Structure formats: structure tokens, C-alpha cells
Amino acid sequence: MNGQRLDLKGLTCYYLAFAASAPGRRLFLLGLSFLILLSLYLIGQWQLPSAAIQISEDANINPHRPSGVEGAGVDIDSPANLPASLQFPPHYSDALKLSLTSSTPKLSDPWAPLSLSRCLFGMPSYYAPCAARRMPDVEYAEELIYPDFEIREPYFARSEHRLKWRTFAQTCPDYIPRATALESGWVQYRGQSGQNFVFHNVKYSVNFGLDSWSPKSCMAPQVETSSMQSLSDPPTANSTVIIAASPDSWSFQHFLDRVTHTLAQGRHLSSSLPHVLTGRRPHMRTVQELWAKMGYTEDHLLHSTSHVEASTLIFACRAVLIHPWLSLKSLESFGIYHQETSETRNKLVYMSRSAGGPTSNGGRKVVNEGEVLSGIKAFLDQRGRGEELVMFNHQNFGDVTELFSWFSETVIAVIGPHGGAMINHRWARPQTLVLEFMPTTRIATMIYEEAAILSQTYATLMIEPTSPGGTDMLVDVDDVVSLLDKHLGVVGEDPLRKSYFWRSPGLGF
């Protein structure tokens, strides 16, 4: 070149002549391939941002998305993709985690559910964060995925009792949906989930009878949120309300197994004590005191109200009936933190349905109760460990604090026919023996499930009633003594454990 003009024509002829040779052809094709790939890369980089935006905008009409599944490869609940009404306040999504952060670990902590608060790719459309996108006035929604668990089946005095119990457990339509399998003596509870919704400036009208066993009542499968109505102006009262209107919410049993679970599931979503919409005012002093134990005074309880207005309304009615996290959190809300056994326990407390006046539900009486009590006392005398059989009477306790303390510090066993009084086993410590007499005409699992969840030792006698269709029982004293001899005061394997299909030691199993 040296100052001369570049001869493009000559250079082109030279290049074409070189390309015609074998080495030239290979070099020419290699260069051409490189230019094509470089062009495709640059085109892709230029189009990718707009394509991603288009996917996000079309997420709800993607023809390739499976039916009932949200998303199209992006986080459709990222702030940029959410309507203003669903850009959830950050403190809600952090609430569950913050409620578990404590300087003193609690027994309930390891059983906490996984909270999903964004509608993600592949998430079913009926999960709370995705369902909320189709609902008005929703400020926040979370799907709670509860960890699977399993509990050991009861101890039995006879093999035929075990057979009767297993037949019930594997055929009862009310039990099967939550107790999904019975394998090697362990009952598995898998696939349970709950939902929480937070509504803003709404009026909630109860579309079922308060305290009634309706398929739409709180914690029933068909419970709805459709009765929420938008308010143009913020309410002047009841700034935050949580719904806990479960069937028979006034009763001792269903206050404990339903109301407390609803409150435990949704309580972390309110930074201050909310008002509670619930059923009729309880007539039982114990239930009134339990409300107070949780911090709810009468001015925070909205009894038998057909509708309520709130600037913030927490809907936690899709709560799980049986799970360690909810049971343990309920006890913790009463100030009960059982971490270990007590060496001072020496009382066997008997729950009679024959002595002490009429029961709220008749039947299930032990017709030979005197013989049963004498047999237990004779066994304890022969055992010679200073243990004592006492008859339970709730009127002997000044308040629930005294009741809690007595069970925690002195009770080593709870014995009696199936009934509401047996529920007091909850106040006793782990490893407490719970021995329940069960008529085969009215089998129930609530005492068994709760005792196992609380790491108590549960045993049962499956007894044919004394009359066809009845519930009164003739209890075999030898069966009672046999179970006491095997399990009273014995520290055995924990009847509660986590459940997971993959059971590698590397996963902690």
C-alpha cells in the first residue's frame, strides 16, 4: 500500500482466486459460519427484553400453559407485573418468618409451614396467591404448605382391639382425608395446606349459621370468601378483625381443636391484637379464661355477629384441623411450654362420666366403674412407687392457671371413657400415659391424634357396648392393668415424627 490507493478490484480478484483453492474453501466456510452465528447472537440480544415483557403480559392467555396452572416462565407476582391492588406490603410476606424468630426456640418452630405468597410459574390456580389475582380487595394472600408427619398407632391390650381400630382408621370417611396411610404401625398425614387472605376495607357477612356444622362454616371444605363486600370509606371501628367462627366455637372441645387453630394460623398477620369474629358467648368458665389467657378480653370478641366491617380483615378459616405446628402454638399461646418430663408426677387422674353430675353429651358410661377403680388402686399398691389414683373435678381448681400447673407438675396418666374431660390431657407433659375407653359404636380419634402430637403415650380399649347401638361399656379390668403395667411411667419412642418419601440419612432420617 505505501501511500498508494487500495486496489479493491485487485484485492477482490485475489480473494476469489484463493477461495477457489481447497484451503481457501475451508477458510471461507469457516468465516461465513462465524458471521452467521454472530448475527444470530446480536439479533437475540436485541429482541430478548421485549420478548420477556411480552411473555409476562401474556401470562394469563398462554395457550401452552397447562389447565389450572399459573405462570409462563416468569414470576407473575413481581411488583412490575402486579396490579396496584395486589402489590403486597412487604411486612406481610415477612410476618411468618418474624413470628418464628425468637431468642428462645419453641417446640412448634420446627413444624412451621412453608409460606408461598407469590403466584409463580407452575403454581396451581387455586393456591392462595394465584386465586387472589381474581378476587377484589385482597391486600395479601399466602398458601401454607404444612410439613408431613406421622404418629404411632395406639397401644392395645388385645390384637382384636387393634384390628377394630385399624378397620375404622382405613374406612372412616371423616378420618381418611387427613390420615392418608397406615404403614408399619405409623399413621401418615401428608399433603395438608392452609390459606390466609388479608382483605382491605371490606364488610364480611356470615353466609352460614354461626356455631352450626355447615359445609361452608369456618374450617369446612367449602368455606367461602365470596361474601366480602367492598367499602368506599374505611370503617370507624374494628380496624383489624380475624374470623374464627367455627362450629360450636363456644364449647371446650371445639374451641381447642378449631378456634385456636384458626387463630394460630392467621395471628402473625396482625402486628397488634385483632378483634375476633366468633360464635356465641361461652357459658363455660374455662373457655372464657382460655380466651383471656391468649390476651383476648371481652372488648376484642365479636360474638354471634352476622356481619362485620374492618379496614383489615384476616381470613384464616382454611386452617388445618390436625397438625403439630397448630397444636403446639395453641399451647404456647396459653403460656404452656413443655420441654421435658417432670420428676414430681405421681397422680393418675380418672375422668368419670358417671360421677359428678350429668355430662353435656350422655352415654359412654363405665357400668363397672367401681371395679375398674379398685383394680387400678390394687395395681398401684402392688407397684409400690407412691403413685395415687384421683378423680378429676374441674371445680377443684381456682382458674386455668392452677389447672395447667397441676396437670403439668403432678399428672403421670389420664384415664377414662371417651369424652370432653379427657381433653384435659393437653395440659400434661410429654410421656404422660393417656388411656381411653372407646365404645365401638362411637369411635373417635381426636384424643389419640392430639396425645400423639404432644408426644404423650396413647393406649385404648376398643369395647363393645353393653346394649345394641348404645355407648355404655363394661371394661375389662385385666386389660386396664395390663396397659398400665406396660406403659405407665415408661419413656419410650416419641410417637410423633416427620414424614418424607426420601429417607436418606443425609436428609436427617
URFEN-V236908 format. One record per pair of residues at least 24 apart in sequence whose ideal C-beta (glycine too) atoms are under 7 Angstrom apart, sorted by the first residue. I is the first residue (numbers start at 1). J is the second residue. D is the distance in whole Angstrom. If there is no record, write none. Layout:
# URFEN-V236908
I:J:D / I:J:D
This chain:
# URFEN-V236908
56:81:5 / 68:124:6 / 68:125:5 / 69:122:6 / 69:123:7 / 69:124:6 / 69:125:7 / 70:119:5 / 70:123:5 / 70:125:5 / 70:130:4 / 71:119:7 / 71:120:6 / 71:121:3 / 71:122:6 / 71:123:6 / 72:121:7 / 73:121:6 / 74:121:7 / 75:118:6 / 75:120:6 / 76:119:5 / 77:118:4 / 77:119:5 / 77:129:6 / 86:132:6 / 86:133:6 / 86:138:7 / 88:117:7 / 88:139:7 / 88:140:5 / 89:140:7 / 92:140:4 / 92:198:6 / 92:269:6 / 93:117:5 / 95:268:5 / 95:269:5 / 96:268:5 / 99:268:4 / 106:332:6 / 106:337:7 / 107:328:5 / 107:339:7 / 108:325:5 / 108:328:4 / 108:329:5 / 108:332:6 / 111:147:6 / 111:324:4 / 111:325:4 / 111:328:7 / 112:325:6 / 113:144:4 / 113:145:6 / 113:146:5 / 113:147:7 / 113:194:7 / 113:325:6 / 114:145:4 / 115:142:5 / 115:144:6 / 116:142:6 / 116:143:4 / 116:145:7 / 117:141:7 / 117:142:4 / 128:195:4 / 128:196:7 / 128:197:6 / 132:197:7 / 135:225:7 / 136:230:6 / 137:199:5 / 137:200:6 / 137:201:7 / 137:202:5 / 137:228:6 / 137:230:5 / 138:197:6 / 138:199:6 / 139:198:5 / 139:199:7 / 139:200:4 / 140:198:4 / 141:196:7 / 141:197:5 / 142:196:5 / 143:193:6 / 143:195:6 / 144:193:6 / 144:194:4 / 144:195:7 / 144:196:7 / 144:265:7 / 145:193:5 / 146:192:4 / 146:193:6 / 146:194:7 / 146:320:6 / 146:323:5 / 146:325:7 / 147:498:6 / 148:188:7 / 148:189:6 / 148:190:4 / 148:498:7 / 148:499:4 / 148:500:6 / 149:189:5 / 149:324:6 / 149:496:7 / 149:497:7 / 149:498:6 / 149:499:5 / 150:186:4 / 150:187:6 / 150:188:5 / 150:189:7 / 150:497:6 / 150:499:4 / 151:186:7 / 151:187:5 / 151:449:7 / 151:452:4 / 151:453:7 / 151:495:5 / 151:496:6 / 152:185:6 / 152:186:6 / 152:452:6 / 152:495:4 / 153:182:7 / 153:185:5 / 153:186:7 / 153:187:6 / 154:448:6 / 154:458:5 / 154:459:6 / 154:460:5 / 155:459:4 / 155:483:6 / 155:487:6 / 156:460:7 / 157:461:6 / 157:479:4 / 157:482:5 / 157:483:5 / 158:479:7 / 161:461:6 / 161:462:4 / 164:440:6 / 164:462:4 / 165:460:7 / 165:462:6 / 168:443:5 / 175:445:6 / 178:321:7 / 178:322:6 / 188:499:5 / 189:322:6 / 190:499:6 / 192:320:5 / 192:323:6 / 194:265:5 / 194:318:5 / 194:319:5 / 194:320:5 / 195:318:4 / 196:265:7 / 196:266:5 / 196:269:6 / 196:314:7 / 196:315:7 / 196:316:5 / 197:225:6 / 197:315:4 / 198:269:6 / 198:312:6 / 198:314:6 / 199:228:6 / 199:313:4 / 199:315:7 / 200:311:7 / 200:312:6 / 201:230:7 / 201:231:5 / 201:234:6 / 201:311:6 / 202:228:5 / 202:229:6 / 202:230:6 / 202:231:6 / 202:310:7 / 202:313:5 / 203:229:4 / 203:231:6 / 203:307:6 / 203:309:5 / 204:228:6 / 204:243:7 / 204:307:6 / 204:308:5 / 204:313:6 / 205:306:7 / 205:307:4 / 206:245:6 / 206:306:5 / 206:307:7 / 210:245:5 / 210:279:5 / 210:280:7 / 210:304:6 / 211:247:6 / 211:248:5 / 211:249:6 / 211:250:6 / 211:279:4 / 211:280:6 / 212:247:6 / 213:247:5 / 217:246:7 / 217:247:5 / 218:243:6 / 218:244:7 / 218:245:5 / 218:246:4 / 218:262:6 / 218:317:4 / 219:246:5 / 219:258:6 / 219:262:7 / 219:317:6 / 219:319:6 / 219:321:6 / 223:317:5 / 223:318:6 / 225:315:6 / 231:309:6 / 234:311:5 / 235:309:4 / 235:310:6 / 235:311:6 / 238:275:5 / 238:308:6 / 238:309:6 / 238:310:5 / 239:310:7 / 239:311:5 / 239:312:6 / 240:270:5 / 240:272:7 / 240:274:4 / 240:275:7 / 240:310:6 / 240:312:4 / 241:274:6 / 241:275:5 / 241:277:6 / 241:308:6 / 241:310:4 / 241:313:5 / 242:266:5 / 242:270:7 / 242:274:5 / 242:276:6 / 242:314:4 / 242:316:6 / 243:277:5 / 243:315:6 / 243:316:7 / 243:317:6 / 244:276:5 / 244:277:7 / 244:278:5 / 245:277:6 / 245:278:6 / 245:279:6 / 249:278:5 / 249:279:4 / 250:279:5 / 250:280:5 / 250:281:7 / 250:282:4 / 250:287:7 / 252:284:6 / 252:286:6 / 252:287:6 / 252:420:6 / 252:423:7 / 253:420:5 / 253:423:6 / 255:287:5 / 255:290:7 / 256:423:6 / 257:321:7 / 257:446:6 / 260:330:4 / 260:333:7 / 261:319:5 / 261:320:7 / 261:321:7 / 261:326:4 / 261:330:7 / 262:316:5 / 262:317:6 / 262:319:5 / 264:326:5 / 264:329:4 / 264:330:5 / 264:333:7 / 265:316:5 / 265:319:4 / 265:326:6 / 266:314:5 / 266:316:3 / 269:314:5 / 270:314:6 / 273:300:6 / 274:314:7 / 275:300:5 / 275:302:6 / 276:300:6 / 276:301:5 / 276:302:6 / 277:302:5 / 277:305:6 / 277:308:5 / 278:302:7 / 278:303:6 / 279:303:7 / 279:304:6 / 280:304:5 / 286:394:7 / 286:400:6 / 289:399:6 / 289:400:4 / 290:334:7 / 290:400:6 / 293:334:5 / 293:335:7 / 293:400:6 / 294:333:5 / 294:334:7 / 322:449:5 / 324:453:5 / 324:496:6 / 327:450:6 / 327:453:5 / 327:454:7 / 331:426:7 / 336:404:6 / 336:427:7 / 338:408:7 / 338:429:5 / 338:430:6 / 341:429:5 / 341:430:6 / 341:431:5 / 342:408:7 / 342:409:6 / 342:429:6 / 344:409:6 / 344:410:7 / 345:409:7 / 345:410:6 / 345:411:6 / 345:412:4 / 346:386:6 / 346:387:5 / 346:388:6 / 346:410:7 / 346:412:6 / 347:388:6 / 347:390:5 / 347:410:5 / 347:411:5 / 347:412:6 / 348:376:7 / 348:387:6 / 348:388:7 / 348:389:5 / 348:412:6 / 348:413:4 / 348:415:6 / 349:390:6 / 349:392:5 / 349:411:5 / 349:414:6 / 350:389:6 / 350:391:6 / 350:392:7 / 350:415:5 / 350:416:6 / 351:392:5 / 351:414:7 / 351:415:7 / 351:416:3 / 351:419:7 / 351:421:4 / 351:422:5 / 352:391:6 / 352:416:7 / 353:417:5 / 353:419:5 / 355:391:7 / 356:393:6 / 359:419:6 / 360:420:7 / 363:470:7 / 363:471:4 / 363:472:6 / 364:417:5 / 364:418:6 / 364:419:6 / 364:439:6 / 364:471:5 / 364:472:7 / 365:417:7 / 365:472:5 / 366:417:6 / 366:437:6 / 366:473:6 / 366:475:5 / 367:466:6 / 367:472:6 / 367:473:7 / 367:474:5 / 368:474:6 / 368:475:6 / 371:477:6 / 372:475:5 / 372:477:6 / 372:480:6 / 375:477:4 / 375:480:6 / 375:481:6 / 376:480:7 / 376:484:7 / 379:481:5 / 379:484:6 / 387:412:7 / 392:421:6 / 403:427:6 / 412:488:7 / 412:489:6 / 413:488:6 / 417:473:7 / 418:444:6 / 418:447:7 / 422:447:5 / 425:451:6 / 425:456:7 / 426:450:6 / 426:454:7 / 428:456:7 / 430:454:7 / 430:455:4 / 430:456:6 / 431:455:7 / 431:456:7 / 431:457:6 / 431:491:5 / 432:456:5 / 432:457:7 / 433:457:5 / 433:459:7 / 433:487:5 / 433:488:5 / 434:458:5 / 435:459:5 / 435:483:6 / 436:460:5 / 437:461:5 / 437:463:6 / 437:473:6 / 437:475:6 / 438:462:6 / 438:463:7 / 439:463:6 / 439:465:5 / 439:471:4 / 439:473:5 / 440:464:6 / 441:465:5 / 441:469:6 / 441:470:7 / 441:471:6 / 442:471:5 / 452:495:4 / 452:496:6 / 453:496:6 / 455:494:5 / 455:495:6 / 455:496:6 / 457:487:5 / 457:492:6 / 457:495:7 / 458:495:7 / 459:483:5 / 459:487:6
